[in-house]
Amino acid sequence: MLPSPGPDAAVLVTGASSGIGAAIARELARRGHPTLLVARRGDALADLAAELRELSGQDAEVHALDLGADADLAAARALVEDDRVAGVVNAAGFGVTGRVAEIADQQDALDGLVRLNVLALHSLTVAAVGALVRRAAADGRPGAILNVSSITAFQPLPGAASYAASKAFVQSFSEAVHTELSGSGVTLTTVSPGLTRTGFADAAGTDAFDRVPDLLVGEAADVAAAGVAAMVRGDRSVTPGLLNQLSALGGRLAPRTLLLPALDAGMDLYGA
Ligand SMILES: NC(=O)c1ccc[n+]([C@@H]2O[C@H](COP(=O)([O-])OP(=O)(O)OC[C@H]3O[C@@H](n4cnc5c(N)ncnc54)[C@H](OP(=O)(O)O)[C@@H]3O)[C@@H](O)[C@H]2O)c1
């Protein structure tokens, strides 16, 4: 569970320079938490930090780090050891769309996706669990982690195979660790959004979001509100929005022999 807001209940947020990470940082600041903001674009983080200091009356630190680079990932792990840090949010991530055979020349982007969405999230989560559990055992302070997954975590997705597999890792790993942490004073929550209006489509180099009805695209602020509320309570997982909950249920329960060809055709229409 996330402790009550105050100077010693700071939360480190990765991917805070835009989209869902920025919205989560705003939601935490609105509640009165100091923040440590992590992403590559220092200028965007500095602008957000100024806004958050106004909003929270608390500190907001800027840490311009590339979590896909070993040295910067180690620097982010060191930040988690800071005694003021009571929470960690792993929101940094990106997608690549296209059939693997057609995008095999984008080897660096696909490997980078796994490095950020899987390795960096795993590494920071392990570091956070170690530091927060140690502190909870020493002085009884609760701690909380929030990992950003996706509804693509619940089934394989032709046309976004690497991305969906990376989110399946996030979902499986996070739900298992949530259960391991029972009774430790530290919780791990997963938020699994559906399509959300952010910089994600631009980063993925796709106009696919323009091809789906507005009704199916959610807002980052709503994802942040649901994710932070679940993190504060220490819930296992939350999927914001009824349509996304139905999609997650279908992904889990529908026979793969029927589901995969339908998704394959759907992703064709979606331009992936
Ligand atoms: N938008 C959706 O439809 C959707 C749906 C489900 C799940 N999600 C998940 O939500 C999370 C946030 O994505 P978003 O939609 O908010 O997209 P976004 O607006 O593009 O934000 C992605 C964030 O990740 C950061 N980032 C990217 N590469 C990084 C690196 N190497 N090191 C450090 N930070 C890095 C970006 O900052 P810099 O560029 O400044 O580094 C940015 O702050 C991702 O995990 C994504 O998979 C998104």
The ligand as a Gaussian input file, in Angstrom:
#p B3LYP/6-31G(d) Opt

LIG

0 1
 N       -1.287000       4.360000     -25.217000
 C       -1.832000       3.174000     -25.223000
 O       -2.740000       2.872000     -25.992000
 C       -1.361000       2.144000     -24.220000
 C       -2.195000       1.049000     -23.950000
 C       -1.790000       0.107000     -23.027000
 C       -0.583000       0.241000     -22.383000
 N        0.227000       1.303000     -22.663000
 C        1.508000       1.394000     -21.953000
 O        1.552000       2.622000     -21.239000
 C        2.918000       2.957000     -21.002000
 C        3.116000       4.424000     -21.324000
 O        2.927000       4.615000     -22.714000
 P        2.108000       5.863000     -23.279000
 O        0.930000       5.345000     -23.974000
 O        1.946000       6.875000     -22.242000
 O        3.117000       6.355000     -24.441000
 P        4.062000       7.632000     -24.535000
 O        3.239000       8.869000     -24.387000
 O        4.851000       7.426000     -25.777000
 O        5.000000       7.505000     -23.253000
 C        6.069000       6.596000     -23.192000
 C        7.025000       7.053000     -22.126000
 O        8.127000       6.133000     -22.047000
 C        9.332000       6.883000     -22.059000
 N       10.422000       6.124000     -22.643000
 C       10.475000       5.574000     -23.882000
 N       11.675000       5.012000     -24.095000
 C       12.392000       5.211000     -22.952000
 C       13.718000       4.874000     -22.551000
 N       14.552000       4.210000     -23.366000
 N       14.135000       5.249000     -21.307000
 C       13.303000       5.941000     -20.473000
 N       12.044000       6.269000     -20.797000
 C       11.604000       5.924000     -22.024000
 C        9.011000       8.117000     -22.897000
 O        9.877000       9.187000     -22.552000
 P       11.144000       9.682000     -23.419000
 O       10.771000       9.576000     -24.865000
 O       11.324000      11.091000     -22.934000
 O       12.254000       8.795000     -22.999000
 C        7.611000       8.433000     -22.412000
 O        7.665000       9.188000     -21.216000
 C        3.764000       2.013000     -21.862000
 O        4.295000       0.987000     -21.023000
 C        2.754000       1.428000     -22.828000
 O        3.114000       0.148000     -23.266000
 C       -0.144000       2.264000     -23.565000

